[in-house]
């Protein structure tokens, strides 16, 4: 049986570090290097921060983190149920931001893609976004 976790968190900024560290601890069974662990933590941090900043605005919302280990790979899904991304293709481009007034760099998806082996971002039919990432160890 493969190992997995699912965590539901309120979309508030203090839970970003909880999400990042929970996924990092979960993947320890894969015996990652310090650099690999930092890559995963950075990518998760970016994905969760996107949910907090963009998905709900000032509204209350939830984030669901799912992760599973299969062979020597970590699969992560980070899902929100907020407004969704209107144009995923544009959002994936470096420097794209919907909040320039907040001094957002627009590099979140670029950073996630650089640190993980696979990145897929898709809009849920019912609203919200799912970020899917894989890392091989």
ChimeraX attribute file (.defattr): number of C-alpha atoms within 10 A of each C-alpha:
attribute: neighborCount
match mode: 1-to-1
recipient: residues
	/A:1	5
	/A:2	7
	/A:3	13
	/A:4	15
	/A:5	13
	/A:6	13
	/A:7	13
	/A:8	14
	/A:9	15
	/A:10	14
	/A:11	24
	/A:12	17
	/A:13	13
	/A:14	10
	/A:15	17
	/A:16	21
	/A:17	14
	/A:18	13
	/A:19	22
	/A:20	21
	/A:21	17
	/A:22	17
	/A:23	23
	/A:24	20
	/A:25	11
	/A:26	16
	/A:27	24
	/A:28	11
	/A:29	11
	/A:30	15
	/A:31	11
	/A:32	16
	/A:33	11
	/A:34	8
	/A:35	10
	/A:36	17
	/A:37	18
	/A:38	15
	/A:39	19
	/A:40	24
	/A:41	21
	/A:42	18
	/A:43	24
	/A:44	29
	/A:45	20
	/A:46	19
	/A:47	24
	/A:48	27
	/A:49	19
	/A:50	18
	/A:51	29
	/A:52	26
	/A:53	16
	/A:54	18
	/A:55	26
	/A:56	20
	/A:57	13
	/A:58	9
	/A:59	9
	/A:60	12
	/A:61	17
	/A:62	18
	/A:63	25
	/A:64	18
	/A:65	23
	/A:66	17
	/A:67	22
	/A:68	19
	/A:69	21
	/A:70	14
	/A:71	11
	/A:72	13
	/A:73	15
	/A:74	23
	/A:75	17
	/A:76	24
	/A:77	20
	/A:78	23
	/A:79	25
	/A:80	28
	/A:81	19
	/A:82	22
	/A:83	17
	/A:84	21
	/A:85	20
	/A:86	12
	/A:87	10
	/A:88	14
	/A:89	10
	/A:90	12
	/A:91	19
	/A:92	18
	/A:93	14
	/A:94	14
	/A:95	16
	/A:96	17
	/A:97	19
	/A:98	13
	/A:99	12
	/A:100	11
	/A:101	7
	/A:102	9
	/A:103	8
	/A:104	14
	/A:105	13
	/A:106	18
	/A:107	17
	/A:108	24
	/A:109	22
	/A:110	18
	/A:111	16
	/A:112	24
	/A:113	17
	/A:114	13
	/A:115	21
	/A:116	19
	/A:117	14
	/A:118	14
	/A:119	19
	/A:120	15
	/A:121	19
	/A:122	16
	/A:123	19
	/A:124	16
	/A:125	8
	/A:126	10
	/A:127	15
	/A:128	20
	/A:129	25
	/A:130	23
	/A:131	22
	/A:132	18
	/A:133	24
	/A:134	21
	/A:135	19
	/A:136	16
	/A:137	15
